[in-house]
Amino acid sequence: MNNFYLAHNEVNIFHYGSIQEGQTVTTGQPFLEYFETEQNLIDRLLALGQEYISTSPIINQSQL
């Protein structure tokens, strides 16, 4: 199962995020890659010279 995706044109458009089982991604970008882990996605973005910006909510540990 793939949990993360990266749609890009290798130049200046980079869209990425997480997907749930059964979801599909449709894009007009020439490249669509899937990754099993968030770290693999981050590594690929860095290899393409891009910065990873997390969209995950930050959990305040004091409220747990």
C-alpha positions as CSV (number, residue, x, y, z in Angstrom):
1,M,0.0,0.0,0.0
2,N,1.3,3.5,-0.9
3,N,0.7,6.1,1.7
4,F,2.3,9.2,0.1
5,Y,2.4,10.7,-3.4
6,L,4.4,13.3,-5.2
7,A,3.2,14.9,-8.5
8,H,5.7,17.2,-10.2
9,N,7.3,18.5,-13.4
10,E,10.9,18.3,-12.1
11,V,11.2,22.1,-12.5
12,N,8.9,24.3,-10.4
13,I,5.7,22.4,-9.6
14,F,5.7,19.9,-6.6
15,H,2.4,18.7,-5.1
16,Y,2.6,16.0,-2.4
17,G,0.5,14.6,0.4
18,S,-0.8,11.5,2.0
19,I,-3.5,9.2,0.7
20,Q,-5.7,6.5,2.3
21,E,-6.2,3.0,1.0
22,G,-8.4,3.0,-2.0
23,Q,-7.9,6.7,-2.9
24,T,-6.5,7.7,-6.2
25,V,-4.5,10.7,-7.3
26,T,-5.1,12.4,-10.7
27,T,-2.7,15.1,-11.9
28,G,-1.8,17.0,-15.0
29,Q,1.9,16.8,-14.0
30,P,4.1,14.6,-16.1
31,F,5.5,12.7,-13.0
32,L,3.5,10.9,-10.3
33,E,5.4,9.0,-7.7
34,Y,4.2,6.9,-4.7
35,F,6.0,6.2,-1.5
36,E,5.3,3.8,1.4
37,T,6.8,6.1,4.0
38,E,6.9,9.8,4.7
39,Q,10.7,9.7,4.9
40,N,10.9,8.3,1.4
41,L,8.8,11.2,0.2
42,I,11.1,13.7,2.0
43,D,14.2,12.0,0.6
44,R,12.8,12.3,-2.9
45,L,11.9,16.0,-2.5
46,L,15.4,16.7,-1.2
47,A,16.9,14.9,-4.1
48,L,14.9,17.2,-6.4
49,G,16.2,20.2,-4.5
50,Q,12.9,20.9,-2.7
51,E,12.0,21.6,0.9
52,Y,9.5,19.4,2.7
53,I,6.8,21.3,4.5
54,S,4.6,19.1,6.7
55,T,0.9,19.6,6.6
56,S,0.3,17.3,9.6
57,P,-1.2,18.9,12.7
58,I,1.2,19.4,15.6
59,I,0.1,17.5,18.7
60,N,0.6,19.2,22.0
61,Q,1.9,16.5,24.2
62,S,0.7,18.3,27.4
63,Q,-2.9,17.9,26.2
64,L,-2.6,14.1,25.9
